[in-house]
Amino acid sequence: MTRMTAPVNVVDIDAFLSFTIALVLLVLGKIVTMLIEPLRRYSIHEAVIGGLLCAALVALAYFGFGQQIRFELTARDFLLLMFFAGIGLKSDIRSLLQGGRPLIMLLALASVFILLQNGMAMAMAKAFGLDPRAGLMVGSISLTGGVGTTLAWAPHFERDFGIGNAMELGLAGNTLGLIAACVIGGPMAAWLMRRHAVEPSTDTRLDIGTTHDEDDAPLDYFGILWALLILNTTIMLGIGLHGMIDTLGLKLPTFVGCLFAGILVRNVLPHIVGRTLLRLWPGIRHGFALISDLSLGLFLIMALMGLQLWQLAGSFGFIITVLTLQIALTIGYTLLLVFRLMGRDYEAVVMAAGFGGITLGSTATAIANMTAVTQQYGAAHRAFVILPLVCGFFIDIVNALVIALLIR
C-alpha cells in the first residue's frame, strides 16, 4: 500500500465546536429516523445516519478540495464511561446470575469466530501474494480488536515481519468494519423476528433510551439530578477500580471498571439509602436510560466523525475483497449459529444484532445495534450485560492469545 501525501491544508476543529457538531448530527439522525419508517423497521441507530454523513463530507473535503478536517474528540472517551456506568446501574445481580450459561455460550461462539475470521483473512492475503500474517491486520486485530488493538500490533508487524503497510491495512479494516457493524445488526434482527416468528418483548423498561412511540416520559428534576450525581460517582469509582485492576497487570478498557462499578452501586445502594431516594428510584432509572442513550449516540457520532475514509485508497482490491467476505461470514454465522445457540428467543435476537459489533466494530456499535432493536421491539435486560462483558473483558484475552499463536 502506498502512503498518501498530505492534503494542501489541515483544518483543526476545537473540542467545543466538535461536540456541538456531534449534537447537530445526532438531532439530524433522530429526525431522519423518525421520518423514514424503513430505518426504524430495520433498527438503524440514529447516530449512524448523522455520523456517516459527517464522515462522507470529511472525505469529500479531503479528495475534492485538499482539506483534511480534524475534530478534537476529547469528550468521546468520557461519554463511553458514562454510557457503561449507566448500563451497570440498571443491572440487577439476580438477572446476572441467571445469565451465566448464555455468557459462556456467547464467549465460545465469539472465540470460534475469531479463528474463522483470521483463517479467511490469512488465506486471502496469501491469494493476493501477501505475507499471510498481513491478513491478521484485516482479521481479528482490527475487527474484533478495534483501533486500540490495531495501534498496539501494527508496529510489531512492521518491525518484525517487514509488513510496511500494516497500520494502513488495520485502520482501513477497522473503518470498513465499523461502518458495516453499524448497519447489519438491525436488518439481521428484523429478519430473525419475521423468519422465526419471535414475539417482541412486553417489557418497555429499556436499559438504554425509550421506545419510539413513548410520548410522556416519567422524568422530573430530581430524577435527572440524582441520575447525574450517581452516574458521576459511579464513574469515579469505576476509574478507581480500573486503576486497581491495572496494578495487577491485567490490561482492560476503563469502561469495564465503570460497568462493574455500576453493577456494584446498583445492587448495594438500595440497601443503604433512605426511603425518600427509593421512592424516587423509578424516575432515576429512567434518567439513567436517557442519559446513557444520549451518551451512546454522541459517542458513536464522534467515533464516525473521526473516520478517515481516504485510508482505504491503497490496496483497495484486497481490502474490499476481504471485508466483503468478513461481513458475509459474520451474517451467516450470526443467523445460522449465534441465534440458534443463544436460545432462539427475543434475547437471542438482540444479542445476534449486537454480534456484528463484537466481530466487526466495537462494543459501542454492538450496544447501538441492540439499543435500536429494543427501541423497536422492547427490552432485553440480560443481553445488555452479557454482551458488554464478552466484548470488553473476555474476548480481548482470547483475541490476544489467538494472535500470538498465529504469528509464531
Stockholm file with secondary structure:
# STOCKHOLM 1.0

chainA/1-408         MTRMTAPVNVVDIDAFLSFTIALVLLVLGKIVTMLIEPLRRYSIHEAVIGGLLCAALVALAYFGFGQQIRFELTARDFLLLMFFAGIGLKSDIRSLLQGGRPLIMLLALASVFILLQNGMAMAMAKAFGLDPRAGLMVGSISLTGGVGTTLAWAPHFERDFGIGNAMELGLAGNTLGLIAACVIGGPMAAWLMRRHAVEPSTDTRLDIGTTHDEDDAPLDYFGILWALLILNTTIMLGIGLHGMIDTLGLKLPTFVGCLFAGILVRNVLPHIVGRTLLRLWPGIRHGFALISDLSLGLFLIMALMGLQLWQLAGSFGFIITVLTLQIALTIGYTLLLVFRLMGRDYEAVVMAAGFGGITLGSTATAIANMTAVTQQYGAAHRAFVILPLVCGFFIDIVNALVIALLIR
#=GR chainA/1-408 SS CCCCCCCSEEEEECHHHHHHHHHHHHHHHHHHHHHCHHHHHTTCCHHHHHHHHHHHHHHHHHHHHCEEEEECCTHHHHHHHHHHHHHHHTCCHHHHHHTHHHHHHHHHHHHHHHHHHHHHHHHHHHHTTSCGGGGGGGTTTTTTSHHHHHHHHHHHHHHHHCCTTHHHHHHHHHHHHHHHHHHHHHHHHHHHHHHTTCCCCSCCCCSSSCCTTCCSCCCCHHHHHHHHHHHHHHHHHHHHHHHHHHHTTCCCCHHHHHHHHHHHHHHHHHHHSCHHHHHHHHHHHHHHHHHHHHHHHHHHHHHHHTCCGGGGSTTHHHHHHHHHHHHHHHHHHIIIIIHHHTTSSHHHHHHHHHHHHHHTSCHHHHHHHHHHHHHHHCCCTTHHHHHHHIIIIIHHHHHHHHHHHHTC
#=GC SS_cons         CCCCCCCSEEEEECHHHHHHHHHHHHHHHHHHHHHCHHHHHTTCCHHHHHHHHHHHHHHHHHHHHCEEEEECCTHHHHHHHHHHHHHHHTCCHHHHHHTHHHHHHHHHHHHHHHHHHHHHHHHHHHHTTSCGGGGGGGTTTTTTSHHHHHHHHHHHHHHHHCCTTHHHHHHHHHHHHHHHHHHHHHHHHHHHHHHTTCCCCSCCCCSSSCCTTCCSCCCCHHHHHHHHHHHHHHHHHHHHHHHHHHHTTCCCCHHHHHHHHHHHHHHHHHHHSCHHHHHHHHHHHHHHHHHHHHHHHHHHHHHHHTCCGGGGSTTHHHHHHHHHHHHHHHHHHIIIIIHHHTTSSHHHHHHHHHHHHHHTSCHHHHHHHHHHHHHHHCCCTTHHHHHHHIIIIIHHHHHHHHHHHHTC
//
